[in-house]
């Protein structure tokens, strides 16, 4: 991904973050949001992915409802957003990126990963339209 494409993507991400509901915004105060072009080989292997643009986002850590002071945490909690996966879903057959679809996809990705942090399952997220 070229630097101009990253800048454009990050501008859309900022737009999405600014328009999130209050609960989502406050949740992002608790957990870092990391933006990368694509998932690391470790994440791809863990998720059984063949291609690096197959994943839009990823929650790493312990969901909030499962956290305990006495347990400690082996990994820091973080949410990843992957540019290539989101762009791939917003690109038509001719290779053109639909900007409105990209913004929609970024929003879904961020809310989906926040949902995982808050302890929601894939099924619950799908019911809410965040799949």
Beta strands, then each sheet from edge to edge (+ up, - down):
strand 1: 32-36
strand 2: 57-60
strand 3: 78-82
sheet 1: 1+ 3+ 2-
end
